[in-house]
Amino acid sequence: MIRFEQVGKRYPNGHVGLHELSFHVRHGEFLFVTGHSGAGKSTLLRLLLAMERPTSGQLLLAGQDLAGISTAQIPFLRRQIGVVFQNHQLLFDRSVFDNVALPLKILGLRKDEIARRTLLALERVSLQDKAEQFPSDLSTGQQQRVGIARAVVHQPALLLADEPTGNLDPRLAAEIMKVFEDINRLGTTVLIASHDLALIARMRHRLLTLQRGRLIADGEAA
């Protein structure tokens, strides 16, 4: 699914974001990436989204070389990926249903197909009864679930999450992680960047640890 082969990223100002990073992720795997601020987590995610390009090495996503991808191909690449942000970036002037349906409307799907997929995505995060409410009516944890539903409504092969539980208390964080596990069990590859080592350790999934752009550990969380 994902192959980093000696991937490096150097910025124009000379800062090195990643040093010769190598790891593989199988289709359907669930893994965490952790490390202190500046370790390279965000750079890794931006490379996978083709927001930035590697300066060395080879990066493959589903067999596609992201170093050589054209600008015109990027929208098609991103249709394979769902993204969950820490602040969930919801539109507060639209209903929960309309927030989740937005990616499908952009794709130009029929109204009946949009409705079917949107309600299915809300069901997967246990919010099917909140479809007509607005994000301001929901708790912080429920808002994050809406963000997850929006990220998976187009049925991506890969789900990326950047500190998705950073604003949540431990109980809500554990609930959100269970949602990610449920989505993973349906076949979606899940990669989560997080610094919450206590939560990661309880979940016992594969953990990549970055330090100053280098991979220093790869294995199950202790």
N, C-alpha and C positions, 0 to 999 in steps of 0.2 A: 504493500500500500504506500509506504513512505520509505525512501532510501536517502540518507545523507551519506555521501562518500567524500570524506576529506573536505567538507564544506567550510569555506572561510568567508567572512564579511568584513571588509575594511571600508570605513567611511572617508569621504573627501578630506576631512580634517585630520586624518591619520588614526583616529580611534578604531581599534579592532573589536568588533562586536562578537565574532565567533572565530575560533582557532581550529581549523582542520577537524571539524565535527563529523563523526561517523557513527551512525546507528540505523537500524532497520525496524520498521513497525509493520506487523502483519495485519491483513484485513480482519476487522472485527476485534482488534485488541483494545484494551483500556489501559492508559498509562498517564502518569503525572510527570511534569517537568518542574523542578524546583531549583532554588538558588537565591542568593541575596540580590537586592536591587543592583542592577548593572551586570548581572551574571550572564545575560544573553537570552532570557526567556522570551522577551518581547521581540527581539530580533528573529528568533527562530519562528515565531508565529507569523511575523510579517513576511518572511521568506516563503512560508507555505502558502500565503495568500497572494504571492507575487506583488506585494506592495513594495518590496525591495528585491534585488537580485543578488545572488552570490557573486563574490569577486573571484572565488576559486573553488575547485571541486565540482561535484555533480550532485544535484538535488532532483530526485524523481518522485512524482506523485502520481500514483496509478499508471506508472510507465511513462509519464510525460516529463520531459526535461524542463524544469522551471527556469534554468539559466538561459535557455534559448527560446522561451515562449514569446510570441509576438504580443503586442498590445491588443490586437484584435481578438486574440485567443483568451485573454484574461477573463472576460465575462463568462465564457463557457467553462473555464476552470473553476470559477467560484460557484457555479451551480452545483458542483460536487461537494461543496463545503458549507457547513453551518457554523456561525460564530456567536458565542455568548460573551457579553462584556460584563465587567464588574458593576457598572451603573445601569445596565440593561437597556438604556437609550430608547425608551418607549415614547410614543406620541400621545401626550396626555389629552389632546383634543379629539381623540378617536377611541372607539370602543375597544375592548379586549379582542373581540372578533376581528375588527379591522386592522389592529396592530399585527395580529398573527397572519392575516390573509395578505398583507402587503407584498411579500416576496412573490406570491402566486399571481397577484394582479400585475406586477412588473413583468412576469413571464408571459402574460397574456392568456392565461387559462380561462376556460369557460366558467360562468358563474356557478353552475351546479358542481363542477369539479373543485372550484375554490371552496365552496361551502363544505363539501365532503371532507377535503383534506384538512381544512381549518378546524372543524369540529373533532376530527380524529386526533390532531395534534394537541388540542386542548384536553381531550380525554386522557391522553398519555401523561399529561402533567396534572391530572385530577382537577381541572378547572372548567369542565364542560358546562357547569352551571353559572359561570361568571362571564359568558360570552358577550352579553349585552351591557355589562358594567364598564366603567372607565377605570384606567389604571389608578387614579386618585382614590377610588373606592376600595382598593386592595391593600393588603399588608405588604411590607417589603419583600417577604418571602414569596408571596403570591405574584408580585411584580416580576421577580426573578424567574418564576415558572413561566410567565407569559413570554419573557425573553427567550427561554429555552424552547417553548412551543414555536415561536417565530423562527428560530434557528433550524428546527427540524421539519418544518411544514413542507418544504420542497423535497424531503426525503434524501438528504445528502449522504454520501458514502462516508464522509469524515466530519466530525464535530469538534471544533476547537473552542476552548473556553479559557479566558484570561482572568484569573483571580475571581471566579464567579461567586465565591462565598465570602469575599473580603469584607463586605458590609453587613454580614449576618452573624447572629449569635450562634454558639455551638449547636444548639438544637436545630435551628433552621438550616444551618450549614449541612448537617447530617441528612436532613430531609432532601435538600437539593442534590446532594451527592447520590442519594438513592434514585432520584429521577434520572441522573446520568447513567447509573448502572442499568436501570430498566431500558433506557434507550439503547445502550450497548448490547443488551441481550437480544434486541431485535436485529442485530447485525451491523450497527453503525460503529465505525472506529471512533474512539473518543480519546482526545489528548487535552489534558487540563494543565495549565500553568498555575501553580499555587505555591505559597510559602507557608501554608498551614500544615506543618509537619505532624502535629498531633492527629489531625483528621486523616491525613494521608496514611499514617501508620495504622490506624484502625481499619482502613479499607483494604490494605494488603494487595495492592496492584503494583505493577511494574513502575519503578521510579527512576527517572533520569535526573542526576544532580549536576548542575552547571556551576562553574566558578570562574569568573573573569573570562567568559567565552569558551571555556574548555569543559569537556565532559569528564567529570572525575569519578562518577559512579553510575552503574546501570544494573538494577536488580530490583527485587521485591522490597518494598518498604519494611524496615525492621520493626 
